[in-house]
Amino acid sequence: MTTVGPQRPDLARELIARATESATHRAKRLRNQLDAIQLGQGRHAVHANTKVLRRILAEHDWPGHRLVGPAAARAAWSIALHSDDDPDFQRAATTLLERAVRADDALIQHWAHLYDRALINKGQDQEYGTQLLLRADGIELCPLRAPESLDERRATVGLPPIAVALETVRRRYAPGHRAEDALAVVLTEAA
């Protein structure tokens, strides 16, 4: 995936700004630094982000590396990943992202995360072990299909073995870890 520059830098800027603001909000929510009003504002922002991404998908298909550049393609993925209140949209975005992966215009790892998230939101077991729950007593994998062959499936989409991914997440969310580091990667992005 090589690209000279995004065809639509305007869309790139919008996607990056929205995803960055959402990541900041999620990090504050994880640290219980939000009041009820801020929580409601965050839910509103997620809905607004979903609406914007829905419009972009309708007009341009998946906003991949050629259209918006790698950083904004990641931002679009993050917005789709967190559109949990609209599972139909999330599944449609998964399909469009898969097409972009096949066209060498998006990362297969992003597709695997979004695919797992859509499965979990549909009440099904995930395939690649990318969806985790952060609990007071540690990290837990969301329900998983055929755990005995998980690492083989992860390898097919360029993800590290699950033990490595879980250790990375544990370190990132360990007590004493710097809060600003949590902004860099969402919990599900580490797996």
C-alpha positions in Angstrom: 0.0 0.0 0.0 1.9 3.0 -1.2 0.4 6.3 -1.7 1.7 9.7 -2.6 -0.8 11.6 -0.5 -4.5 11.3 0.3 -6.9 12.2 -2.4 -9.2 13.8 0.1 -7.1 15.6 2.8 -10.3 17.3 4.0 -11.9 14.0 4.9 -8.6 12.9 6.4 -8.5 15.9 8.7 -12.1 15.4 9.8 -11.7 11.6 10.5 -8.5 12.1 12.5 -10.0 15.0 14.5 -13.1 13.0 15.4 -11.2 9.8 16.2 -8.7 11.7 18.4 -11.4 13.4 20.3 -13.2 10.1 20.9 -10.0 8.4 22.0 -9.4 11.1 24.5 -12.9 10.7 25.8 -12.6 6.9 26.1 -9.3 7.3 28.0 -10.9 9.7 30.5 -13.9 7.3 30.8 -11.6 4.4 31.6 -10.0 6.5 34.4 -13.5 7.5 35.7 -12.7 11.2 35.0 -16.1 12.1 33.5 -19.3 13.3 35.0 -22.8 12.4 33.8 -22.9 15.3 31.4 -19.6 14.5 29.9 -20.6 10.8 29.5 -23.8 11.9 27.6 -21.7 14.3 25.4 -19.4 11.3 24.6 -22.4 9.2 23.5 -23.6 12.1 21.4 -20.2 12.4 19.8 -20.1 8.6 19.0 -23.5 8.9 17.2 -22.3 12.0 15.3 -19.1 10.2 14.3 -21.1 7.2 13.1 -23.3 9.5 11.0 -20.3 11.2 9.4 -18.6 7.9 8.6 -21.9 6.6 7.2 -22.0 9.6 4.9 -18.4 9.0 3.8 -19.0 5.3 3.2 -22.1 6.2 1.1 -20.1 8.7 -1.0 -16.7 7.0 -1.2 -16.9 3.4 0.0 -14.3 2.6 2.6 -12.0 5.6 3.2 -8.8 3.7 2.6 -5.1 4.7 2.3 -5.5 6.1 -1.2 -8.5 8.3 -0.4 -7.5 9.6 3.1 -4.0 8.2 4.0 -3.0 5.7 6.6 -3.7 7.8 9.7 -7.2 8.8 8.6 -8.0 5.2 7.4 -7.0 4.1 11.0 -9.3 6.9 12.3 -12.2 5.6 10.2 -11.6 2.1 11.5 -11.6 3.4 15.1 -14.9 5.2 14.5 -16.5 2.1 13.0 -15.1 0.0 15.8 -16.8 2.1 18.4 -20.1 2.4 16.6 -21.5 -0.2 19.0 -25.0 1.4 19.2 -25.5 0.8 15.4 -24.6 -2.9 14.8 -26.1 -2.9 11.3 -23.8 0.0 10.4 -20.9 -1.8 12.0 -21.5 -5.0 10.0 -21.8 -2.9 6.7 -18.6 -1.1 7.5 -16.9 -4.5 8.1 -17.9 -5.6 4.6 -16.6 -2.4 3.0 -13.4 -2.6 5.0 -12.9 -6.2 3.8 -13.3 -5.0 0.2 -10.7 -2.3 0.8 -8.3 -5.0 2.3 -8.7 -7.1 -0.8 -7.9 -4.0 -2.9 -4.8 -3.5 -0.9 -6.2 -0.2 0.4 -6.6 -1.1 4.1 -5.0 -3.2 6.8 -6.3 -6.7 7.4 -5.6 -6.3 11.1 -8.2 -3.5 11.2 -10.7 -5.8 9.4 -10.1 -8.6 12.0 -10.7 -6.2 14.9 -13.9 -4.8 13.3 -15.1 -8.3 12.3 -14.6 -9.5 15.9 -16.4 -6.5 17.3 -19.4 -6.9 15.0 -19.6 -10.6 15.9 -19.5 -9.8 19.7 -22.2 -7.1 19.2 -24.3 -9.6 17.4 -24.0 -12.0 20.4 -21.7 -14.4 18.6 -18.2 -15.7 19.4 -15.3 -13.7 18.0 -12.8 -15.3 15.6 -9.4 -13.5 16.3 -9.4 -12.7 20.0 -9.2 -9.0 19.5 -12.1 -8.1 21.8 -11.3 -7.9 25.5 -13.0 -6.8 28.7 -11.1 -4.7 31.2 -12.3 -5.7 34.6 -11.1 -4.7 38.1 -9.4 -8.0 38.5 -7.7 -8.0 35.0 -8.2 -8.5 31.3 -10.6 -11.1 29.9 -11.2 -12.3 26.4 -14.7 -11.9 25.1 -16.3 -15.2 24.0 -14.2 -17.0 21.4 -14.8 -19.6 18.8 -12.4 -22.6 18.8 -9.8 -21.3 21.2 -7.5 -24.2 20.4 -6.8 -22.8 16.9 -6.8 -19.1 17.8 -3.1 -18.4 17.2 -3.4 -20.0 13.8 -6.3 -17.7 12.8 -4.5 -14.7 14.3 -1.4 -15.5 12.2 -3.5 -15.5 9.0 -4.4 -11.8 9.6 -1.0 -10.7 10.9 -1.8 -10.6 14.6 0.7 -11.8 17.2 0.0 -14.8 19.3 -2.7 -14.2 21.9 -0.3 -14.5 24.8 1.8 -11.7 23.5 -1.2 -9.5 22.8 -2.7 -10.1 26.3 0.7 -9.3 27.9 0.9 -6.0 25.9 -2.6 -5.1 27.1 -1.8 -6.0 30.7 1.3 -3.8 30.7 -0.6 -0.9 29.1 -3.3 -1.0 31.7 -1.2 -2.0 34.7 -1.4 0.2 37.8 1.1 3.0 37.6 1.1 3.1 33.8 1.0 6.7 32.6 -2.6 7.8 31.8 -1.5 9.7 28.6 -0.1 6.4 27.2 -3.6 5.0 27.3 -4.7 7.6 24.8 -2.4 6.2 22.1 -4.2 2.8 21.8 -7.7 1.7 22.6 -8.0 -1.5 24.5 -9.2 -3.5 21.6 -6.4 -2.1 19.3 -3.7 -3.8 21.4 -5.0 -7.3 21.0 
